Structure formats: structure tokens, C-alpha cells
């Protein structure tokens, strides 16, 4: 297990335009990994607090039984949530989807199951439709949690979110290898991808097909952007008799192709947005993960995962990415090469704002303001007055700043955030808990 490196992630907020100004160049640094317990991981997701992940992989190297595991970053203990191997073989879990408050999750597999995410005990087994082996390829909650949508080889099924009873069916119910699925954030549209390269967009309520496109290769993953206007999917094309491995964005309204992200040298298995929709991370069989800007289309970073990658996700705050595949789980801190943008607001006296959250155990937000250009140092001290981290340092123009900083590697206790500027010191206590 690697030791966590204290790496600041500094962002200046533009209050005038309500946009976040960040560097277009990233320098991802691996901060933790988990491969001793589970080498092959097929799916991973962050919990909302960004300091814990749940993943599905091979927990038993001898029988290679897939199990659900829960792991808190920067700690060595992994909680295996399904210890009974016979149950695991019967369920064969694949992907998960959390409900709106993350208190429950629903998993696809030979059997689709609803789970309590605190204990990871099964609450309900959903009905099986058609195929006895493949079961459900993907299952997800609607945004209001009232319904569960199940993608099976035999069609798209809509179930009651509380009882699991079948309510209705969407689209063609003939047996067909359907692969990925997502529902728009407003719950009005449903997109489905297939092993044959078909991508279908449906009106969720009426079940009417809005548009369809045909790709040349199985579309493993598909996702709506946060505003619901775009759909991101994995792809494959042939141009000048050469294979092109890509992620592609389409308009969710009419299926028009909008953007391509090309750089991988083998199949792209997953493509996921960050929460803000400003970046995309792709995983590939070429042993790399790549991060892209949706605003410019530029490749921001290449991460050498070291083995075939199956899945990657951004943390809620976008400061970390977790990558899963044949080399276990690795977590990377997205350190900008240029830590602070140009000043974005004027006015107000020099100040240290309220640190949030407090108590904290992962990422904290530290606001501070400067009334004029100042040589500034923002530091973290332990209870004995020892400096344990430099959050920000240098000459800053007048303005308001917001800093995100990882404290996940520090032990529990009382700490002090101190802002040194123009010969003055402003400080605030913060509690870190584990």
C-alpha cells in the first residue's frame, strides 16, 4: 500500500461569471492502490464523500469468485461484503447504480439485487427475465427513485422501486445483446447501447424511440452529461483502412455527432464525465486511462494504469480518479501544473473564510480573500504547532479564492489552518477524524 502524498488542488472561482477557472494541463499522481486483495476489478464507483469506493472483482484467486468490496482510501482494510461464495456465484454481480441519497444500490448480474449500502446486505432480489445465465446487463434507479430500469437480453424492463414488480416494458423485447444504459438527469430519456454497435434513444415515459445510430463495434459504455444535452459513448471506427479507437459525444436531442476523443491504441472500454461535465476519463485495453477537456477537446493527461482497464470514475469533487481493471484499483490525484488561475474578483478585506467541512476526513474547502497584491502563505499545523502541509504559497493579486485540499493522509486530531499575508496571521481550528 502506497503512502498518501499531500498534494494541493487549488481552484480560483470566478464570481462574476460563475465559472471555475482551472489549468488545462494536469499532472496526475498515484496516491493509493489496492491490488493485493483483488487483481481483476470490473467496475468501481466513489461514495459521495469521495474517500471510499465500492468495487466488484475477483476476491478469491483460486476460484476467482466475483465479490462486492468496500474500501476506504489510504487504509489497508477491505470489507468483503458477500463472504458466501455460493451466493456470489449465483448473483455474479456486475455494475451498480446508487439511488439519489446513496442509501441503496441496485446491481446487475445473473440476479439483480437491491442492497443496503451501509451494511451491503441484500434487501430484495429482482425478478429474472428470460436468459438464465446473463440476467441483467445493467440496472439503474430513476432520478426520483420511484422506478428501477433493468436492461436484459430480452428487453428493457421498468420495475417498481419499492416492490420490484414489473410495471412496463420499453422498446423491442426480442433477445438481443444489450450492453450499456443510462437515464437523463431529468428522467425523460433513456439511452441504450448494444454489442452490435446500435445506440437507441427512447422517450422514457412513452417508450417511443427518438433516434438511433449505428457504430462499427460493441458500445461498452454510454452516459448522459449532467445537463442531459449530450451522450458520451465508447466507439470504434475505420478510417483509411486504419482502426480508430475513440470516445464520442452525440446530441441527445437528435443523435448528431458532436465531438471525438481519439488517442487510445486499443479498444476503449469506458468513458465517463466528471460531475461538472468539463472533463472525460476513458479507459482502454492499451493499459492507459486518458483525461480530456470537453470544452477544447484536448487531451489533458495520460495515466499509465499498467494493465487492461475496465472502468474509471471521477470523485464527486473531481480531485481524484479511480481506475479499475486487471491491475486492481488505483487512485490518482489530479494535480494541476498551474495551481491558481488569474485573480477573479476585487474588493473586501484580507480574510480567512470558514473551512468546510469541519470535522473533516478527506477534502476540505478553504476560502480566503486579499484586499491587494500580497505574498501569501496558507499552511496547516498540528496541535503541537508543527507545520504539516503548505496549502498555497506565492504572490497573489487582490481577489477571492477557494482552495480544495486533501487531508486524508493525516491522523485524527486538532489542526490549525493559518493564512500569512502582509505580516498578519489569520487562523482557524479544524478537526480531522478517521
Backbone torsions as a table, in degrees:
resi	resn	phi	psi	omega
1	UNK	NA	127.6	-178.8
2	UNK	-77.8	151.9	175.0
3	UNK	-82.6	144.6	-178.8
4	UNK	-73.7	134.2	175.8
5	UNK	-98.1	132.8	177.8
6	UNK	-75.9	109.2	-175.4
7	UNK	-126.2	116.1	-179.6
8	UNK	-73.2	145.9	172.8
9	UNK	-124.7	109.3	-170.6
10	UNK	-114.3	129.3	-177.4
11	UNK	-131.3	133.3	174.3
12	UNK	-101.7	130.0	-178.6
13	UNK	-92.2	136.5	178.0
14	UNK	-95.3	99.3	-176.1
15	UNK	-69.6	-30.4	-176.8
16	UNK	-66.4	-40.3	-175.5
17	UNK	-110.5	-1.3	-179.2
18	UNK	58.9	31.9	176.3
19	UNK	-114.3	153.9	177.4
20	UNK	-99.8	125.7	-179.7
21	UNK	-98.2	118.7	-178.8
22	UNK	-132.3	161.7	176.3
23	UNK	-66.4	146.4	177.1
24	UNK	-88.0	-1.3	178.6
25	UNK	-115.1	131.3	179.8
26	UNK	-116.3	150.7	175.4
27	UNK	-129.0	78.6	-176.4
28	UNK	-61.5	136.5	179.0
29	UNK	-123.1	125.7	179.1
30	UNK	-70.3	125.4	-176.2
31	UNK	-112.6	-17.7	179.3
32	UNK	-165.1	158.9	178.2
33	UNK	-154.2	159.4	176.0
34	UNK	-142.6	100.1	179.6
35	UNK	-131.8	-10.2	-179.6
36	UNK	-68.1	-37.3	-176.2
37	UNK	-85.3	-34.3	-173.3
38	UNK	-146.0	112.5	-176.1
39	UNK	-82.5	-47.8	-176.6
40	UNK	-100.1	116.0	-178.9
41	UNK	-120.6	126.8	-173.3
42	UNK	-98.3	-20.0	-177.1
43	UNK	-158.4	148.2	-178.7
44	UNK	-151.3	150.9	175.1
45	UNK	-151.8	147.8	173.9
46	UNK	-81.4	145.2	164.6
47	UNK	-73.3	163.8	-177.8
48	UNK	-58.2	-30.1	-178.2
49	UNK	-79.3	-2.5	173.6
50	UNK	67.7	2.8	-179.5
51	UNK	-108.9	6.1	-176.8
52	UNK	-144.6	143.9	179.3
53	UNK	-127.6	155.6	170.0
54	UNK	-119.8	137.8	-179.7
55	UNK	-146.8	163.5	-178.2
56	UNK	-118.6	128.4	-179.7
57	UNK	-169.0	-170.3	-175.4
58	UNK	-86.6	102.9	-177.3
59	UNK	-87.6	-21.2	-179.7
60	UNK	-115.8	110.3	-175.2
61	UNK	-67.0	-23.0	-177.7
62	UNK	-80.0	-54.0	-178.2
63	UNK	-93.4	-10.8	-179.6
64	UNK	52.1	48.3	178.7
65	UNK	-81.1	125.2	178.9
66	UNK	-71.2	133.1	178.7
67	UNK	-137.9	163.8	177.5
68	UNK	-94.8	129.2	-177.9
69	UNK	-127.5	147.7	-178.8
70	UNK	-124.6	128.9	-172.7
71	UNK	-140.3	128.1	174.2
72	UNK	-90.6	127.2	-178.5
73	UNK	-56.8	147.5	175.9
74	UNK	67.8	14.6	172.1
75	UNK	-127.7	149.8	-173.5
76	UNK	-85.5	-19.7	-174.6
77	UNK	-77.3	134.1	175.2
78	UNK	-119.4	129.3	178.8
79	UNK	-91.8	115.5	174.6
80	UNK	-85.5	117.2	-168.5
81	UNK	-90.5	-15.8	175.7
82	UNK	-125.4	85.7	-175.6
83	UNK	-73.8	-20.1	-176.5
84	UNK	-83.9	112.3	-173.1
85	UNK	-66.3	-32.8	-179.6
86	UNK	-65.9	-39.1	177.5
87	UNK	-67.0	-38.8	-178.6
88	UNK	-63.7	-44.2	179.7
89	UNK	-62.9	-33.5	-179.0
90	UNK	-72.2	-34.9	-177.8
91	UNK	-84.2	-44.4	-175.4
92	UNK	46.1	68.1	-174.3
93	UNK	-66.4	147.8	176.2
94	UNK	-121.8	-102.6	-178.8
95	UNK	-89.2	159.8	174.3
96	UNK	-120.1	161.6	167.8
97	UNK	-142.6	128.9	178.8
98	UNK	-84.3	151.8	170.3
99	UNK	-78.1	-176.0	-168.9
100	UNK	-64.8	-33.8	179.5
101	UNK	-104.9	9.7	176.5
102	UNK	62.9	18.4	176.8
103	UNK	-80.4	-20.8	178.0
104	UNK	-133.3	158.7	173.3
105	UNK	-140.6	151.3	176.3
106	UNK	-121.6	133.9	-176.2
107	UNK	-114.2	145.7	172.6
108	UNK	-92.5	162.0	179.4
109	UNK	158.0	-163.2	174.8
110	UNK	-58.1	-37.9	169.8
111	UNK	-123.4	136.0	175.4
112	UNK	-88.7	134.8	-171.3
113	UNK	-133.2	141.7	170.8
114	UNK	-98.2	133.1	-173.5
115	UNK	-122.6	149.3	165.4
116	UNK	-83.3	117.9	-172.1
117	UNK	-79.0	-7.6	174.9
118	UNK	-80.8	-44.5	-178.5
119	UNK	-103.7	-16.9	-172.2
120	UNK	54.4	41.0	169.3
121	UNK	-97.0	145.0	-177.7
122	UNK	-72.9	135.7	178.0
123	UNK	-98.6	-40.1	-173.5
124	UNK	-156.9	138.3	171.7
125	UNK	-98.1	127.6	-178.0
126	UNK	-84.7	156.3	-178.7
127	UNK	-60.1	148.8	175.1
128	UNK	-96.2	136.7	-179.0
129	UNK	-119.2	122.0	170.5
130	UNK	70.7	-104.6	-167.7
131	UNK	-64.3	127.1	-175.3
132	UNK	-80.0	-21.9	-177.0
133	UNK	-97.4	-49.9	-172.0
134	UNK	-81.0	-28.9	176.6
135	UNK	56.0	-123.7	-177.5
136	UNK	-104.0	126.0	176.6
137	UNK	-79.3	-28.7	178.6
138	UNK	-158.0	144.2	178.5
139	UNK	-139.2	138.5	178.4
140	UNK	-148.6	156.0	174.0
141	UNK	-83.0	146.8	167.8
142	UNK	-72.6	159.1	-176.7
143	UNK	-56.4	-29.1	180.0
144	UNK	-91.9	3.1	177.6
145	UNK	67.5	4.3	-176.2
146	UNK	-76.9	-24.7	-177.1
147	UNK	-133.5	157.4	174.5
148	UNK	-119.8	130.0	179.6
149	UNK	-104.6	128.1	-177.1
150	UNK	-117.1	125.5	178.2
151	UNK	-100.1	114.7	-179.5
152	UNK	-122.8	168.6	175.0
153	UNK	-62.1	-25.6	-175.7
154	UNK	-98.9	18.4	175.2
155	UNK	125.2	-179.3	-179.6
156	UNK	-102.9	122.2	-176.8
157	UNK	-113.5	137.3	176.0
158	UNK	-109.4	122.6	-175.4
159	UNK	-115.8	156.0	173.6
160	UNK	-68.4	131.2	-174.7
161	UNK	-67.5	-21.4	-179.3
162	UNK	-97.6	-40.3	-174.7
163	UNK	-101.5	-21.5	-176.4
164	UNK	80.0	5.8	-179.0
165	UNK	-74.2	144.0	178.8
166	UNK	-68.6	126.1	179.1
167	UNK	-99.2	-48.7	-177.5
168	UNK	-163.5	176.2	179.7
169	UNK	-126.9	150.1	-179.0
170	UNK	-121.9	133.4	172.9
171	UNK	74.9	-166.2	-177.5
172	UNK	-69.7	127.3	-177.7
173	UNK	-98.4	10.9	177.3
174	UNK	-74.1	155.0	-178.5
175	UNK	-65.3	125.3	-174.9
176	UNK	-159.6	136.0	-175.8
177	UNK	-73.1	90.7	179.9
178	UNK	-90.0	139.5	-168.0
179	UNK	-112.5	-58.8	-173.6
180	UNK	-124.1	163.7	-176.6
181	UNK	-161.1	147.9	171.6
182	UNK	-155.0	153.6	177.4
183	UNK	-114.4	143.3	-177.0
184	UNK	-65.2	153.6	-178.5
185	UNK	-57.5	-28.0	178.5
186	UNK	-91.5	1.5	175.1
187	UNK	74.3	16.8	-175.5
188	UNK	-98.5	-20.4	-176.3
189	UNK	-132.9	152.5	-179.2
190	UNK	-131.4	130.2	178.6
191	UNK	-116.2	139.5	-176.6
192	UNK	-133.3	139.0	175.4
193	UNK	-120.4	160.8	-173.6
194	UNK	-133.2	167.4	177.1
195	UNK	-69.5	-20.0	-179.4
196	UNK	-88.8	-3.6	179.1
197	UNK	97.4	-0.2	176.3
198	UNK	-74.4	141.6	172.0
199	UNK	-127.9	126.2	-175.6
200	UNK	-120.2	136.3	174.6
201	UNK	-112.2	126.6	-178.0
202	UNK	-117.9	149.2	162.5
203	UNK	-74.6	122.5	-170.4
204	UNK	-66.1	-38.7	-176.3
205	UNK	-76.2	-46.1	-176.2
206	UNK	-86.0	-22.6	-176.1
207	UNK	79.3	4.3	-179.7
208	UNK	-72.6	137.0	177.9
209	UNK	-78.4	124.1	-177.0
210	UNK	-85.6	-46.8	176.1
211	UNK	-157.4	167.3	175.7
212	UNK	-147.8	149.2	175.3
213	UNK	-131.6	161.9	-178.6
214	UNK	-122.4	119.6	174.3
215	UNK	-99.2	171.6	-175.7
216	UNK	-96.9	3.4	-173.2
217	UNK	-154.8	156.1	177.5
218	UNK	-50.4	133.2	177.6
219	UNK	-96.3	100.6	-172.6
220	UNK	-71.9	-32.3	-171.3
221	UNK	-141.7	143.2	177.9
222	UNK	-146.7	140.4	-175.5
223	UNK	-151.2	140.0	171.5
224	UNK	-77.4	147.5	168.5
225	UNK	-71.1	166.1	-175.5
226	UNK	-63.0	-32.0	178.3
227	UNK	-88.5	-1.8	176.0
228	UNK	77.5	3.4	-175.1
229	UNK	-86.6	-20.9	-177.0
230	UNK	-125.7	156.7	174.6
231	UNK	-125.3	128.8	-179.8
232	UNK	-106.6	133.3	179.6
233	UNK	-146.3	159.8	175.7
234	UNK	-80.1	155.5	-175.5
235	UNK	-155.4	172.0	179.8
236	UNK	-151.2	135.3	178.7
237	UNK	-143.7	163.1	175.8
238	UNK	-122.4	121.1	179.1
239	UNK	-131.6	126.6	-176.2
240	UNK	55.1	40.1	178.3
241	UNK	63.8	18.4	177.9
242	UNK	-116.9	139.9	179.1
243	UNK	-73.5	139.6	176.7
244	UNK	-119.5	119.5	178.7
245	UNK	-103.0	124.3	-167.6
246	UNK	-149.3	164.6	160.8
247	UNK	-111.8	145.6	-172.8
248	UNK	-134.6	140.8	172.8
249	UNK	-106.9	136.8	176.1
250	UNK	-123.6	154.8	171.9
251	UNK	-69.3	129.6	178.6
252	UNK	-73.5	-14.0	-178.4
253	UNK	-80.6	-43.0	-174.1
254	UNK	-134.3	1.9	178.6
255	UNK	78.6	14.1	178.0
256	UNK	-72.0	135.0	178.3
257	UNK	-71.6	132.0	-175.4
258	UNK	-112.8	-50.3	-173.9
259	UNK	-143.7	149.9	176.3
260	UNK	-125.7	143.3	178.2
261	UNK	-124.3	103.1	-170.5
262	UNK	-117.5	130.7	179.1
263	UNK	178.1	-24.9	179.3
264	UNK	-72.1	154.3	-179.9
265	UNK	-107.9	6.0	175.2
266	UNK	-149.8	-177.3	-172.0
267	UNK	-56.5	135.9	175.7
268	UNK	-90.7	119.3	-173.1
269	UNK	-92.7	-37.5	178.4
270	UNK	-139.5	153.5	176.5
271	UNK	-145.6	120.8	-172.8
272	UNK	-134.1	141.5	174.7
273	UNK	-80.7	153.2	162.1
274	UNK	-79.7	171.1	-172.8
275	UNK	-62.3	-36.0	-178.9
276	UNK	-77.1	-13.7	-178.3
277	UNK	76.9	11.9	-178.0
278	UNK	-91.2	-16.4	-178.8
279	UNK	-137.1	156.9	177.0
280	UNK	-129.5	140.2	170.7
281	UNK	-117.9	133.4	179.3
282	UNK	-119.2	143.5	173.5
283	UNK	-116.0	152.9	-173.0
284	UNK	-146.4	162.7	173.0
285	UNK	-73.0	-3.5	178.7
286	UNK	-86.0	10.9	174.9
287	UNK	77.1	12.8	177.8
288	UNK	-123.6	158.3	165.3
289	UNK	-118.8	143.8	-176.7
290	UNK	-129.1	140.9	179.7
291	UNK	-112.1	134.9	-173.7
292	UNK	-127.5	152.0	172.3
293	UNK	-90.5	127.5	176.8
294	UNK	-78.0	-17.8	-179.0
295	UNK	-79.9	-38.5	-177.8
296	UNK	-111.9	-16.5	-175.5
297	UNK	79.6	1.2	-176.5
298	UNK	-76.8	148.8	173.1
299	UNK	-80.4	120.2	-175.3
300	UNK	-90.7	-31.2	-177.0
301	UNK	-163.1	150.7	172.3
302	UNK	-119.1	123.9	-180.0
303	UNK	-106.3	125.1	178.5
304	UNK	-86.4	94.2	-179.9
305	UNK	-72.3	-33.3	173.8
306	UNK	96.6	-0.5	178.4
307	UNK	-162.8	175.5	179.1
308	UNK	-58.5	126.5	-179.0
309	UNK	-101.0	137.1	179.9
310	UNK	-107.1	-32.5	-172.8
311	UNK	-155.9	151.6	173.2
312	UNK	-149.6	149.6	179.2
313	UNK	-142.4	145.4	168.9
314	UNK	-81.2	147.7	169.4
315	UNK	-70.3	167.6	-175.9
316	UNK	-58.4	-39.1	-179.7
317	UNK	-84.9	-6.7	178.6
318	UNK	79.7	6.7	-177.7
319	UNK	-84.8	-22.8	-179.5
320	UNK	-124.1	157.4	166.1
321	UNK	-129.5	141.6	175.0
322	UNK	-112.4	132.1	-177.1
323	UNK	-120.0	136.0	-178.5
324	UNK	-128.2	148.3	178.8
325	UNK	172.9	-143.6	-176.9
326	UNK	-81.7	6.3	176.6
327	UNK	-122.3	30.4	-180.0
328	UNK	72.3	-149.9	-178.5
329	UNK	-109.2	133.8	171.2
330	UNK	-130.9	142.4	-178.0
331	UNK	-118.3	132.5	-174.7
332	UNK	-123.5	137.3	174.9
333	UNK	-91.3	128.9	-178.1
334	UNK	-89.4	87.1	-178.4
335	UNK	-86.2	119.5	177.0
336	UNK	-69.8	142.3	176.1
337	UNK	-72.1	-25.8	173.2
338	UNK	-116.3	111.4	-164.3
339	UNK	-79.2	-28.7	-175.5
340	UNK	-132.2	137.9	177.9
341	UNK	-79.6	-178.4	174.1
342	UNK	-63.4	154.1	178.9
343	UNK	-58.6	146.9	-172.4
344	UNK	-122.6	-5.5	180.0
345	UNK	-153.1	150.2	-179.5
346	UNK	-115.5	162.1	173.0
347	UNK	93.1	163.0	179.9
348	UNK	88.7	147.9	-179.8
349	UNK	-79.2	161.8	176.7
350	UNK	-60.9	132.5	-173.7
351	UNK	-156.7	156.7	171.7
352	UNK	-114.7	115.5	-176.6
353	UNK	-77.5	-176.8	-178.0
354	UNK	-76.7	123.3	179.1
355	UNK	-75.3	136.9	-177.9
356	UNK	-138.7	140.5	-8.2
357	UNK	-78.7	163.0	178.6
358	UNK	-151.1	107.5	9.3
359	UNK	-67.5	162.9	-177.4
360	UNK	-138.7	159.2	173.8
361	UNK	-140.4	-3.4	-179.1
362	UNK	-137.6	-104.1	-176.6
363	UNK	-94.4	132.3	175.1
364	UNK	-113.5	152.2	176.7
365	UNK	-107.9	126.7	-177.5
366	UNK	-122.9	106.3	176.2
367	UNK	-89.4	140.0	171.6
368	UNK	-147.8	154.5	-178.5
369	UNK	-131.8	148.9	179.6
370	UNK	-125.9	135.0	-179.6
371	UNK	-83.9	-17.9	176.9
372	UNK	-157.1	171.4	179.0
373	UNK	-56.1	133.6	-176.5
374	UNK	-148.6	145.1	165.5
375	UNK	-76.4	117.9	-167.6
376	UNK	-125.7	144.0	175.8
377	UNK	-138.1	122.4	178.0
378	UNK	-112.8	116.3	-170.4
379	UNK	-128.0	161.3	175.8
380	UNK	-118.9	129.4	-179.1
381	UNK	-121.3	149.2	174.3
382	UNK	-85.4	-176.8	-174.6
383	UNK	-66.9	-18.8	179.0
384	UNK	-91.9	1.8	179.8
385	UNK	86.1	9.9	178.5
386	UNK	-83.5	131.0	177.2
387	UNK	-70.5	124.3	-177.5
388	UNK	-115.0	-4.6	178.2
389	UNK	-173.1	142.3	173.3
390	UNK	-104.6	113.5	-176.0
391	UNK	-80.5	-44.7	179.7
392	UNK	-152.8	145.1	-178.5
393	UNK	-155.7	136.3	177.6
394	UNK	140.5	-172.8	178.1
395	UNK	-89.2	126.5	-176.9
396	UNK	-123.3	137.4	175.2
397	UNK	-72.3	165.5	176.1
398	UNK	-60.6	140.4	-179.6
399	UNK	157.0	179.9	178.7
400	UNK	-107.6	134.7	-176.6
401	UNK	-128.7	152.3	175.9
402	UNK	-129.4	128.4	-176.5
403	UNK	-119.7	133.9	171.3
404	UNK	-106.0	133.7	-174.1
405	UNK	-142.3	133.8	-179.9
406	UNK	-84.6	124.5	175.0
407	UNK	-115.4	14.8	-173.4
408	UNK	-64.1	-21.0	-179.0
409	UNK	-89.6	-0.1	-176.8
410	UNK	-95.3	145.8	177.8
411	UNK	-71.5	164.3	178.0
412	UNK	-61.2	147.7	176.8
413	UNK	152.5	-176.9	178.9
414	UNK	-92.6	132.8	179.6
415	UNK	-131.3	166.8	179.6
416	UNK	-128.9	127.1	170.1
417	UNK	-91.6	126.8	-177.5
418	UNK	-127.0	132.2	176.8
419	UNK	-107.2	114.2	178.1
420	UNK	-101.8	119.0	-179.4
421	UNK	-156.7	131.0	176.4
422	UNK	54.1	40.4	178.3
423	UNK	74.5	3.2	178.7
424	UNK	-110.0	154.0	178.7
425	UNK	-128.2	125.9	173.1
426	UNK	-117.7	137.8	-173.7
427	UNK	-140.4	162.7	-179.0
428	UNK	-152.0	138.8	178.8
429	UNK	-82.8	147.7	175.8
430	UNK	-143.2	140.9	178.0
431	UNK	-103.1	132.1	174.6
432	UNK	-109.5	129.5	-178.2
433	UNK	-123.7	152.4	177.7
434	UNK	-123.1	NA	NA
